[in-house]
Amino acid sequence: MADLSTIENALQHVKARIHQACLAAERSSESVRLLAVSKTMAADKVIEAYQAGQREFGENYVQEGVEKVEQLTHLSDIVWHFIGPIQSNKTKVVAENFSWVQSLDRIKVARRLNEQRPLTKVPLNVLIQLNIDDEESKSGIQLEQLTEFAEQVNSFPQLKFRGLMAIPKATSTERAQQQSFQALNFAFNDMKRRFPSVDTLSLGMSNDLATAIAHGSTMVRIGTSIFGKRQA
Ligand SMILES: *Cc1c(COP(=O)(O)O)cnc(C)c1O
């Protein structure tokens, strides 16, 4: 077993898994980015991962995320991604503090992020979240709504439409899981053809990283395998 007792070792191990999955899928390792999901983890854990070379971090909760962004402004090359549900009364702090929003699923929120993104900053990178397995408990739009929604998102000047994000169901059968991943891959390729700014499929977490990479993921979002189990 690899020694996973430090965040640095755990990061190395995750990178090795990404590398293996890329080899198996005959893809280059550079085609998959690693997002470290630091939700519920204290800022010193983020610093530890930063010192091991990690630069992209994902947060799910607005208040917690903004606090960490503010605590760590001295690490000025960190790229912060917001990956949790957004209420429309929280859009301003998200537009001001994050570089990416991966969980866009309402036009009202897109409009507010566009209006509230400071003009002194580059446009906010956004991914549209798809609810690929039609789960009531999950955020995201339905596949059938995607084209129209994407056209609207793409029209906002302070947003840059970069692609899709999804959280496929963990408990379904392997066959059903493959179908969901395949549908996402298809939708991503369709978006790439229609919108030149699209280059990102955010798919894959600690448990389904390899399947996601086999189905074209360009960004895996990893929490547990880097930082260990979350308390909450
Ligand atoms: C928590 C979370 C992750 C990370 O999940 P792990 O299983 O801990 O790797 C990835 N994406 C989203 C949207 C999350 O909320």
Ligand as a Chemical Component Dictionary entry (heavy atoms), coordinates in Angstrom:
data_LIG
# 
_chem_comp.id                   LIG 
_chem_comp.type                 NON-POLYMER 
_chem_comp.pdbx_formal_charge   0 
_chem_comp.three_letter_code    LIG 
# 
loop_
_chem_comp_atom.comp_id 
_chem_comp_atom.atom_id 
_chem_comp_atom.alt_atom_id 
_chem_comp_atom.type_symbol 
_chem_comp_atom.charge 
_chem_comp_atom.model_Cartn_x 
_chem_comp_atom.model_Cartn_y 
_chem_comp_atom.model_Cartn_z 
_chem_comp_atom.pdbx_ordinal 
LIG C1 C1 C 0 -17.783 16.587 -2.153 1  
LIG C2 C2 C 0 -17.776 16.685 -3.632 2  
LIG C3 C3 C 0 -16.774 16.083 -4.394 3  
LIG C4 C4 C 0 -15.662 15.231 -3.801 4  
LIG O1 O1 O 0 -16.150 13.981 -3.455 5  
LIG P1 P1 P 0 -15.178 12.816 -2.883 6  
LIG O2 O2 O 0 -16.011 11.602 -2.985 7  
LIG O3 O3 O 0 -14.850 13.198 -1.482 8  
LIG O4 O4 O 0 -13.975 12.778 -3.747 9  
LIG C5 C5 C 0 -16.807 16.273 -5.768 10 
LIG N1 N1 N 0 -17.772 17.001 -6.354 11 
LIG C6 C6 C 0 -18.749 17.595 -5.665 12 
LIG C7 C7 C 0 -19.787 18.392 -6.375 13 
LIG C8 C8 C 0 -18.795 17.450 -4.281 14 
LIG O5 O5 O 0 -19.790 18.026 -3.603 15 
# 
loop_
_chem_comp_bond.comp_id 
_chem_comp_bond.atom_id_1 
_chem_comp_bond.atom_id_2 
_chem_comp_bond.value_order 
_chem_comp_bond.pdbx_ordinal 
LIG C1 C2 SING 1  
LIG C2 C3 SING 2  
LIG C2 C8 DOUB 3  
LIG C3 C4 SING 4  
LIG C3 C5 DOUB 5  
LIG C4 O1 SING 6  
LIG O1 P1 SING 7  
LIG P1 O2 DOUB 8  
LIG P1 O3 SING 9  
LIG P1 O4 SING 10 
LIG C5 N1 SING 11 
LIG N1 C6 DOUB 12 
LIG C6 C7 SING 13 
LIG C6 C8 SING 14 
LIG C8 O5 SING 15 
# 
